Amino acid sequence: MAARGSAAPASSSTAAAPPAPAPRRPTHVVIISEDGLRPDSLTEELTPAHMALMREGMAALQADTIPQSDTLPSHAAMLSGFGAEEHGLWWNSYQRDRGYIRVPTVFSIAHAHGLSTAMIVGKPKLRHIARPGSVDHFERPSYLCGGVARRAAAYFTEEQPALLFVHFSDPDEFGHSHGWMSDAYLAAVHHSDRCLATVLDAIDASAAGADTLVIVTADHGGHSRHHSGGHLEVDREIPWIARGPGVTADTVLDRPITTVDTAATALAALRLTPSPGMKGVSILTYAR
């Protein structure tokens, strides 16, 4: 027995391991939605930026949007955590007189807590989600994603908002005009991949890059030249990819994910409390 005060040799097999460092939490969240992007269009050859993002983070095997699989109601669900019955945006065009989403959104909650918010989009109809006083910066620099991506990259570099939503129109545009999974559609998906790379490169090069959670998803899929109504599974199937603090690299999520989970995940990442009655569930778990 060792004398009191003397140190007994420690066995390497019984020595306590040092506590694991607490995972870093995001201070910024960027949600990128690629309108009409089918998950089965993502391949190493066609979408290298998406595939690299999956390796750097996590991707869902199964993710779906709401039954009302149109751009405005689907994005309203994605950014509020509520279904169309609650959020009230049933239509699918910009109609100024119809007002704004009728439930809190990730933007209104973040803004109420003093966080900066921005939306840079390709379609004016998404303004219905930007309730007055909830979005500090709303911009529609172009319809297709080239202009949107360049502005989103520049804005994040300059302003580093706590919450940024970016919207690309390309897959949806060419799905309607030429058909989902047509050559023209796949070319648009490839272009959208290059636009994604533009935004990701800007995030990664910024001072906030290591502290930014990126979520890449879509509002709906599509078949033939249609996607409305959610009558077919392929209309509702969407990609869901996340990378950043709290995300284990090269992870496959085998639990079902719905688009309302995007709002819940963004709020959890920013330490914000979800709205009462919100349907979404955070995919990531952060200690308070």
C-alpha positions as a LaTeX table, in Angstrom:
\begin{tabular}{lrrr}
\hline
Residue & $x$ (\AA) & $y$ (\AA) & $z$ (\AA) \\
\hline
Met1 & 0.00 & 0.00 & 0.00 \\
Ala2 & 1.38 & 3.38 & $-0.88$ \\
Ala3 & 2.12 & 5.80 & 1.94 \\
Arg4 & $-0.39$ & 8.60 & 2.44 \\
Gly5 & 0.52 & 11.48 & 0.20 \\
Ser6 & 2.56 & 9.38 & $-2.21$ \\
Ala7 & 1.38 & 8.79 & $-5.73$ \\
Ala8 & 0.50 & 5.25 & $-6.73$ \\
Pro9 & 1.23 & 4.36 & $-10.33$ \\
Ala10 & $-1.88$ & 4.56 & $-12.47$ \\
Ser11 & $-2.84$ & 1.65 & $-14.65$ \\
Ser12 & $-3.34$ & 2.63 & $-18.27$ \\
Ser13 & $-6.37$ & 0.38 & $-18.40$ \\
Thr14 & $-8.13$ & 2.04 & $-15.46$ \\
Ala15 & $-7.07$ & 5.68 & $-15.83$ \\
Ala16 & $-10.08$ & 7.90 & $-16.43$ \\
Ala17 & $-10.26$ & 9.33 & $-19.91$ \\
Pro18 & $-10.44$ & 13.12 & $-20.11$ \\
Pro19 & $-13.95$ & 14.42 & $-20.69$ \\
Ala20 & $-14.82$ & 14.95 & $-24.31$ \\
Pro21 & $-15.02$ & 18.62 & $-25.27$ \\
Ala22 & $-18.52$ & 19.97 & $-25.65$ \\
Pro23 & $-19.52$ & 20.16 & $-29.32$ \\
Arg24 & $-19.31$ & 23.65 & $-30.77$ \\
Arg25 & $-22.69$ & 25.24 & $-31.40$ \\
Pro26 & $-23.54$ & 27.19 & $-34.53$ \\
Thr27 & $-23.79$ & 30.96 & $-34.38$ \\
His28 & $-25.09$ & 31.15 & $-37.96$ \\
Val29 & $-27.56$ & 29.08 & $-40.00$ \\
Val30 & $-27.85$ & 29.10 & $-43.79$ \\
Ile31 & $-30.80$ & 27.27 & $-45.38$ \\
Ile32 & $-30.46$ & 26.69 & $-49.12$ \\
Ser33 & $-33.54$ & 25.46 & $-50.99$ \\
Glu34 & $-33.26$ & 24.24 & $-54.57$ \\
Asp35 & $-36.74$ & 24.47 & $-56.02$ \\
Gly36 & $-37.96$ & 21.18 & $-57.48$ \\
Leu37 & $-34.76$ & 19.25 & $-56.79$ \\
Arg38 & $-35.36$ & 15.50 & $-56.82$ \\
Pro39 & $-32.98$ & 13.58 & $-54.53$ \\
Asp40 & $-32.46$ & 10.87 & $-57.13$ \\
Ser41 & $-30.88$ & 13.46 & $-59.46$ \\
Leu42 & $-27.86$ & 13.82 & $-57.14$ \\
Thr43 & $-24.81$ & 11.95 & $-58.46$ \\
Glu44 & $-21.03$ & 12.29 & $-58.24$ \\
Glu45 & $-20.82$ & 13.28 & $-61.91$ \\
Leu46 & $-23.75$ & 15.70 & $-61.99$ \\
Thr47 & $-23.65$ & 17.25 & $-58.51$ \\
Pro48 & $-20.15$ & 17.01 & $-56.99$ \\
Ala49 & $-20.77$ & 19.86 & $-54.53$ \\
His50 & $-23.83$ & 18.13 & $-53.11$ \\
Met51 & $-22.03$ & 14.81 & $-52.82$ \\
Ala52 & $-19.06$ & 16.44 & $-51.06$ \\
Leu53 & $-21.46$ & 18.15 & $-48.66$ \\
Met54 & $-23.00$ & 14.77 & $-47.81$ \\
Arg55 & $-19.56$ & 13.40 & $-46.96$ \\
Glu56 & $-18.81$ & 16.43 & $-44.80$ \\
Gly57 & $-22.11$ & 16.17 & $-42.96$ \\
Met58 & $-25.29$ & 14.13 & $-42.85$ \\
Ala59 & $-27.93$ & 13.25 & $-45.41$ \\
Ala60 & $-31.37$ & 11.74 & $-45.11$ \\
Leu61 & $-32.36$ & 8.55 & $-46.87$ \\
Gln62 & $-35.99$ & 9.65 & $-46.75$ \\
Ala63 & $-37.26$ & 13.22 & $-46.58$ \\
Asp64 & $-40.62$ & 14.57 & $-47.70$ \\
Thr65 & $-42.42$ & 17.85 & $-48.07$ \\
Ile66 & $-46.05$ & 18.51 & $-47.11$ \\
Pro67 & $-48.95$ & 17.17 & $-49.24$ \\
Gln68 & $-49.42$ & 20.66 & $-50.74$ \\
Ser69 & $-46.28$ & 20.22 & $-52.82$ \\
Asp70 & $-46.14$ & 23.66 & $-54.43$ \\
Thr71 & $-43.41$ & 26.24 & $-53.98$ \\
Leu72 & $-45.12$ & 28.74 & $-51.70$ \\
Pro73 & $-46.99$ & 26.41 & $-49.30$ \\
Ser74 & $-44.01$ & 24.04 & $-49.12$ \\
His75 & $-41.51$ & 26.81 & $-48.36$ \\
Ala76 & $-43.88$ & 28.28 & $-45.80$ \\
Ala77 & $-43.90$ & 24.92 & $-44.02$ \\
Met78 & $-40.12$ & 24.59 & $-44.29$ \\
Leu79 & $-39.53$ & 28.02 & $-42.74$ \\
Ser80 & $-42.24$ & 27.96 & $-40.08$ \\
Gly81 & $-42.57$ & 24.34 & $-38.95$ \\
Phe82 & $-46.32$ & 24.38 & $-39.58$ \\
Gly83 & $-48.48$ & 22.70 & $-42.21$ \\
Ala84 & $-50.57$ & 24.60 & $-44.75$ \\
Glu85 & $-53.69$ & 24.41 & $-42.56$ \\
Glu86 & $-51.91$ & 26.50 & $-39.94$ \\
His87 & $-49.63$ & 28.76 & $-41.97$ \\
Gly88 & $-52.38$ & 29.74 & $-44.40$ \\
Leu89 & $-50.37$ & 30.13 & $-47.61$ \\
Trp90 & $-52.41$ & 27.86 & $-49.86$ \\
Trp91 & $-51.84$ & 29.73 & $-53.13$ \\
Asn92 & $-48.70$ & 29.61 & $-55.29$ \\
Ser93 & $-48.07$ & 33.07 & $-56.74$ \\
Tyr94 & $-47.22$ & 36.52 & $-55.46$ \\
Gln95 & $-50.49$ & 38.28 & $-54.58$ \\
Arg96 & $-49.74$ & 41.41 & $-52.57$ \\
Asp97 & $-53.29$ & 41.84 & $-51.28$ \\
Arg98 & $-53.31$ & 38.41 & $-49.64$ \\
Gly99 & $-50.79$ & 39.42 & $-47.00$ \\
Tyr100 & $-48.31$ & 37.26 & $-45.16$ \\
Ile101 & $-47.90$ & 33.92 & $-43.45$ \\
Arg102 & $-50.09$ & 33.80 & $-40.35$ \\
Val103 & $-47.79$ & 31.87 & $-38.00$ \\
Pro104 & $-44.34$ & 32.69 & $-36.59$ \\
Thr105 & $-41.38$ & 31.79 & $-38.78$ \\
Val106 & $-37.72$ & 31.11 & $-38.13$ \\
Phe107 & $-37.13$ & 34.72 & $-39.19$ \\
Ser108 & $-39.67$ & 36.30 & $-36.83$ \\
Ile109 & $-38.40$ & 34.23 & $-33.90$ \\
Ala110 & $-34.75$ & 34.99 & $-34.64$ \\
His111 & $-35.46$ & 38.68 & $-35.19$ \\
Ala112 & $-37.38$ & 38.92 & $-31.91$ \\
His113 & $-34.21$ & 37.72 & $-30.16$ \\
Gly114 & $-32.03$ & 40.34 & $-31.79$ \\
Leu115 & $-30.53$ & 38.10 & $-34.48$ \\
Ser116 & $-30.00$ & 39.33 & $-38.05$ \\
Thr117 & $-32.05$ & 37.69 & $-40.79$ \\
Ala118 & $-32.01$ & 37.70 & $-44.58$ \\
Met119 & $-33.72$ & 36.09 & $-47.59$ \\
Ile120 & $-32.12$ & 36.08 & $-51.07$ \\
Val121 & $-34.47$ & 34.36 & $-53.48$ \\
Gly122 & $-35.31$ & 33.67 & $-57.11$ \\
Lys123 & $-39.12$ & 33.94 & $-56.88$ \\
Pro124 & $-41.15$ & 36.96 & $-55.66$ \\
Lys125 & $-43.89$ & 34.75 & $-54.19$ \\
Leu126 & $-41.59$ & 33.94 & $-51.27$ \\
Arg127 & $-42.10$ & 37.50 & $-50.01$ \\
His128 & $-45.35$ & 36.23 & $-48.46$ \\
Ile129 & $-43.16$ & 34.42 & $-45.89$ \\
Ala130 & $-41.25$ & 37.61 & $-44.97$ \\
Arg131 & $-43.65$ & 39.09 & $-42.46$ \\
Pro132 & $-42.98$ & 42.82 & $-41.89$ \\
Gly133 & $-40.38$ & 43.28 & $-39.18$ \\
Ser134 & $-39.05$ & 39.72 & $-39.44$ \\
Val135 & $-36.52$ & 39.87 & $-42.28$ \\
Asp136 & $-33.80$ & 42.50 & $-42.17$ \\
His137 & $-32.81$ & 42.04 & $-45.80$ \\
Phe138 & $-35.00$ & 40.65 & $-48.61$ \\
Glu139 & $-33.59$ & 40.55 & $-52.11$ \\
Arg140 & $-34.47$ & 38.98 & $-55.45$ \\
Pro141 & $-31.40$ & 39.63 & $-57.59$ \\
Ser142 & $-32.38$ & 37.26 & $-60.43$ \\
Tyr143 & $-34.66$ & 34.39 & $-61.33$ \\
Leu144 & $-32.10$ & 31.69 & $-62.02$ \\
Cys145 & $-29.49$ & 30.76 & $-59.48$ \\
Gly146 & $-26.37$ & 32.38 & $-60.93$ \\
Gly147 & $-27.30$ & 35.86 & $-59.76$ \\
Val148 & $-28.86$ & 34.59 & $-56.55$ \\
Ala149 & $-25.75$ & 32.62 & $-55.61$ \\
Arg150 & $-23.38$ & 35.51 & $-56.30$ \\
Arg151 & $-25.44$ & 37.90 & $-54.20$ \\
Ala152 & $-25.91$ & 35.39 & $-51.39$ \\
Ala153 & $-22.16$ & 34.73 & $-51.34$ \\
Ala154 & $-21.35$ & 38.44 & $-51.27$ \\
Tyr155 & $-24.00$ & 39.20 & $-48.65$ \\
Phe156 & $-22.84$ & 36.47 & $-46.31$ \\
Thr157 & $-19.23$ & 37.56 & $-46.71$ \\
Glu158 & $-20.07$ & 41.19 & $-45.95$ \\
Glu159 & $-22.83$ & 40.88 & $-43.33$ \\
Gln160 & $-22.65$ & 37.34 & $-41.91$ \\
Pro161 & $-26.32$ & 37.27 & $-40.87$ \\
Ala162 & $-27.28$ & 34.87 & $-38.11$ \\
Leu163 & $-29.98$ & 33.36 & $-40.33$ \\
Leu164 & $-29.88$ & 33.38 & $-44.13$ \\
Phe165 & $-32.30$ & 31.70 & $-46.53$ \\
Val166 & $-31.22$ & 31.21 & $-50.15$ \\
His167 & $-33.52$ & 29.99 & $-52.94$ \\
Phe168 & $-32.56$ & 28.61 & $-56.37$ \\
Ser169 & $-35.23$ & 28.29 & $-59.10$ \\
Asp170 & $-33.40$ & 26.31 & $-61.78$ \\
Pro171 & $-34.53$ & 22.68 & $-61.30$ \\
Asp172 & $-38.19$ & 23.70 & $-61.05$ \\
Glu173 & $-38.01$ & 25.95 & $-64.11$ \\
Phe174 & $-36.61$ & 23.24 & $-66.37$ \\
Gly175 & $-38.77$ & 20.53 & $-64.82$ \\
His176 & $-41.87$ & 22.45 & $-65.88$ \\
Ser177 & $-40.53$ & 23.39 & $-69.30$ \\
His178 & $-38.86$ & 20.12 & $-70.29$ \\
Gly179 & $-39.89$ & 17.50 & $-67.72$ \\
Trp180 & $-38.34$ & 16.23 & $-64.50$ \\
Met181 & $-35.26$ & 14.04 & $-65.16$ \\
Ser182 & $-35.06$ & 15.22 & $-68.79$ \\
Asp183 & $-31.68$ & 16.24 & $-70.17$ \\
Ala184 & $-32.57$ & 19.91 & $-69.72$ \\
Tyr185 & $-33.67$ & 19.28 & $-66.13$ \\
Leu186 & $-30.45$ & 17.44 & $-65.30$ \\
Ala187 & $-28.43$ & 20.28 & $-66.85$ \\
Ala188 & $-30.31$ & 22.68 & $-64.56$ \\
Val189 & $-29.52$ & 20.47 & $-61.57$ \\
His190 & $-25.84$ & 20.60 & $-62.55$ \\
His191 & $-26.03$ & 24.39 & $-62.76$ \\
Ser192 & $-27.69$ & 24.51 & $-59.37$ \\
Asp193 & $-24.82$ & 22.42 & $-58.01$ \\
Arg194 & $-22.35$ & 25.03 & $-59.26$ \\
Cys195 & $-24.45$ & 27.75 & $-57.61$ \\
Leu196 & $-24.39$ & 25.79 & $-54.37$ \\
Ala197 & $-20.60$ & 25.61 & $-54.60$ \\
Thr198 & $-20.47$ & 29.41 & $-54.97$ \\
Val199 & $-22.38$ & 29.93 & $-51.73$ \\
Leu200 & $-20.52$ & 27.20 & $-49.83$ \\
Asp201 & $-17.13$ & 28.58 & $-50.90$ \\
Ala202 & $-18.09$ & 32.00 & $-49.55$ \\
Ile203 & $-19.29$ & 30.55 & $-46.25$ \\
Asp204 & $-16.16$ & 28.44 & $-45.84$ \\
Ala205 & $-13.87$ & 31.40 & $-46.59$ \\
Ser206 & $-15.61$ & 33.70 & $-44.11$ \\
Ala207 & $-14.72$ & 34.23 & $-40.47$ \\
Ala208 & $-18.05$ & 32.61 & $-39.54$ \\
Gly209 & $-17.58$ & 29.53 & $-41.70$ \\
Ala210 & $-16.59$ & 27.11 & $-38.93$ \\
Asp211 & $-19.59$ & 28.24 & $-36.86$ \\
Thr212 & $-22.23$ & 27.98 & $-39.59$ \\
Leu213 & $-24.80$ & 25.22 & $-39.91$ \\
Val214 & $-25.74$ & 24.73 & $-43.57$ \\
Ile215 & $-28.95$ & 22.94 & $-44.51$ \\
Val216 & $-29.55$ & 22.08 & $-48.17$ \\
Thr217 & $-33.01$ & 20.89 & $-49.14$ \\
Ala218 & $-35.91$ & 21.48 & $-51.55$ \\
Asp219 & $-39.59$ & 22.33 & $-51.52$ \\
His220 & $-40.77$ & 19.43 & $-53.71$ \\
Gly221 & $-39.76$ & 16.95 & $-56.39$ \\
Gly222 & $-41.71$ & 16.34 & $-59.57$ \\
His223 & $-42.62$ & 14.03 & $-62.45$ \\
Ser224 & $-43.31$ & 14.63 & $-66.14$ \\
Arg225 & $-43.86$ & 18.43 & $-66.05$ \\
His226 & $-45.81$ & 18.53 & $-62.80$ \\
His227 & $-45.48$ & 18.32 & $-59.02$ \\
Ser228 & $-48.63$ & 19.84 & $-57.53$ \\
Gly229 & $-50.94$ & 18.06 & $-55.15$ \\
Gly230 & $-48.51$ & 15.52 & $-53.77$ \\
His231 & $-50.41$ & 12.67 & $-55.38$ \\
Leu232 & $-47.22$ & 10.78 & $-56.21$ \\
Glu233 & $-44.38$ & 10.05 & $-53.81$ \\
Val234 & $-41.89$ & 11.47 & $-56.28$ \\
Asp235 & $-43.62$ & 14.86 & $-56.01$ \\
Arg236 & $-43.05$ & 14.99 & $-52.25$ \\
Glu237 & $-39.58$ & 13.46 & $-52.03$ \\
Ile238 & $-36.85$ & 16.02 & $-51.28$ \\
Pro239 & $-33.16$ & 15.97 & $-50.36$ \\
Trp240 & $-32.09$ & 16.98 & $-46.86$ \\
Ile241 & $-28.40$ & 17.56 & $-46.13$ \\
Ala242 & $-26.78$ & 19.29 & $-43.15$ \\
Arg243 & $-23.19$ & 20.23 & $-42.36$ \\
Gly244 & $-21.64$ & 22.23 & $-39.55$ \\
Pro245 & $-21.21$ & 22.31 & $-35.77$ \\
Gly246 & $-22.96$ & 19.41 & $-34.08$ \\
Val247 & $-23.11$ & 17.33 & $-37.28$ \\
Thr248 & $-21.12$ & 14.10 & $-37.54$ \\
Ala249 & $-19.45$ & 13.77 & $-40.92$ \\
Asp250 & $-20.47$ & 11.06 & $-43.37$ \\
Thr251 & $-23.67$ & 10.23 & $-41.50$ \\
Val252 & $-26.79$ & 8.73 & $-43.05$ \\
Leu253 & $-30.09$ & 9.52 & $-41.35$ \\
Asp254 & $-32.37$ & 6.52 & $-41.66$ \\
Arg255 & $-35.29$ & 8.10 & $-39.82$ \\
Pro256 & $-38.01$ & 9.82 & $-41.85$ \\
Ile257 & $-37.60$ & 13.60 & $-42.10$ \\
Thr258 & $-40.24$ & 16.11 & $-43.11$ \\
Thr259 & $-39.74$ & 19.64 & $-44.34$ \\
Val260 & $-41.12$ & 21.13 & $-41.11$ \\
Asp261 & $-38.11$ & 19.62 & $-39.30$ \\
Thr262 & $-35.92$ & 22.17 & $-41.09$ \\
Ala263 & $-37.43$ & 25.05 & $-39.11$ \\
Ala264 & $-37.09$ & 23.17 & $-35.82$ \\
Thr265 & $-33.45$ & 22.28 & $-36.56$ \\
Ala266 & $-32.54$ & 25.88 & $-37.44$ \\
Leu267 & $-34.13$ & 27.18 & $-34.23$ \\
Ala268 & $-32.41$ & 24.55 & $-32.07$ \\
Ala269 & $-29.06$ & 25.44 & $-33.62$ \\
Leu270 & $-29.55$ & 29.11 & $-32.70$ \\
Arg271 & $-30.79$ & 28.31 & $-29.16$ \\
Leu272 & $-34.27$ & 29.58 & $-29.95$ \\
Thr273 & $-37.51$ & 28.13 & $-28.61$ \\
Pro274 & $-39.96$ & 26.76 & $-31.20$ \\
Ser275 & $-43.41$ & 28.25 & $-31.55$ \\
Pro276 & $-46.18$ & 26.57 & $-29.54$ \\
Gly277 & $-47.82$ & 23.93 & $-31.69$ \\
Met278 & $-44.99$ & 23.77 & $-34.21$ \\
Lys279 & $-44.96$ & 20.34 & $-35.86$ \\
Gly280 & $-41.29$ & 20.05 & $-36.70$ \\
Val281 & $-38.64$ & 18.26 & $-34.62$ \\
Ser282 & $-34.97$ & 19.19 & $-34.58$ \\
Ile283 & $-32.75$ & 16.67 & $-36.34$ \\
Leu284 & $-29.78$ & 17.81 & $-34.24$ \\
Thr285 & $-29.49$ & 17.86 & $-30.46$ \\
Tyr286 & $-27.64$ & 20.68 & $-28.74$ \\
Ala287 & $-27.04$ & 21.12 & $-25.03$ \\
Arg288 & $-28.62$ & 24.21 & $-23.61$ \\
\hline
\end{tabular}
